[in-house]
Amino acid sequence: EYDLEQKIDVEIRIREGTTKLLAACQHPSQALEAAKTLHTSNERMNVYMTELQSRKRELSRPAAAVTTSTSS
């Protein structure tokens, strides 16, 4: 979980910086690159959040349910 939380923190900082950069862009090519970076960062963040939620659900499941689902 800690590694995912660190990755999420990095993506938050990237998004904040990219948002500022996007607001300051004066050329269309700069804006396009910043927008692509922002989009990629958002997608990574979604993947990390989904994985973190999945791990937390796995940890909260009772041990019997985990044993039953893995033995199938």
Secondary structure, 3 states (H helix, E strand, C coil): CHHHHHHHHHHHHHHHHHHHHHHHCCCHHHHHHHHHHHHHHHHHHHHHHHHHHHHHHHHHCCHHHHHHHHHC
